């Protein structure tokens, strides 16, 4: 499968159904290609992502934008974890 993505110049996140994360200076995280918000608290946000989940830990966390397959978490981000 890897050769197919290289030959076609397709991004691996699309081919393998992986989330794409964009973090900005510990202040915001945008997750594309997610599968939904699983849990929310001011110190932890859990997002379903393909075969696992993404856990964001911090302080004063807020879920900002939720558009289709894109979600943004803002606040004081301290850790971003991937759990199977």
C-alpha positions in Angstrom: 0.0 0.0 0.0 2.9 2.4 0.8 4.1 2.1 -2.8 0.6 3.0 -4.1 0.5 6.2 -2.1 4.0 7.1 -3.2 3.3 6.4 -6.9 0.1 8.4 -6.8 1.4 11.2 -4.6 -1.5 10.8 -2.2 -1.2 11.9 1.4 -0.8 8.9 3.7 -3.4 10.3 6.1 -6.1 10.0 3.4 -5.0 6.6 2.2 -4.7 5.1 5.7 -7.7 7.0 7.2 -5.4 8.7 9.7 -6.2 12.0 11.6 -4.3 15.1 10.7 -3.3 17.3 13.6 -2.2 20.9 13.5 -1.0 22.5 16.8 -0.3 26.2 17.3 2.1 27.1 20.1 0.3 25.1 22.8 -2.8 27.3 22.4 -4.9 25.4 19.9 -5.2 22.0 18.2 -7.1 21.2 15.0 -7.9 17.6 14.3 -9.1 16.7 10.8 -10.5 13.3 9.8 -11.8 12.6 13.3 -14.7 10.3 14.2 -16.3 12.4 17.0 -16.0 13.9 20.4 -15.9 11.2 23.0 -15.5 13.2 26.3 -15.0 16.7 27.4 -13.8 18.3 30.6 -11.9 21.6 31.2 -8.6 19.6 31.7 -9.1 16.8 29.1 -10.7 16.3 25.7 -11.0 12.9 24.1 -11.6 12.6 20.3 -12.2 9.4 18.3 -9.8 9.0 15.5 -9.7 5.9 13.2 -8.4 2.9 15.1 -7.8 4.9 18.3 -8.3 8.1 20.1 -6.6 11.4 20.7 -6.4 12.7 24.2 -5.7 16.4 24.8 -4.7 17.4 28.3 -4.3 20.9 29.6 -6.2 23.7 31.4 -9.2 25.8 30.4 -9.8 23.6 27.4 -12.7 24.5 25.1 -14.0 22.8 22.0 -14.2 25.6 19.5 -15.0 24.8 15.9 -16.7 21.5 14.9 -17.2 21.3 11.2 -17.8 17.9 9.5 -14.6 16.0 10.1 -12.7 18.9 11.7 -12.6 19.9 15.4 -10.6 22.5 17.2 -9.6 22.5 20.9 -8.3 25.7 22.4 -6.9 26.6 25.8 -3.6 25.8 27.5 -2.6 22.5 25.8 0.0 20.6 27.8 -0.1 17.1 26.2 -1.4 15.4 23.1 -1.6 11.6 23.4 -2.5 8.8 20.9 -4.2 5.8 22.5 -5.1 2.6 20.6 
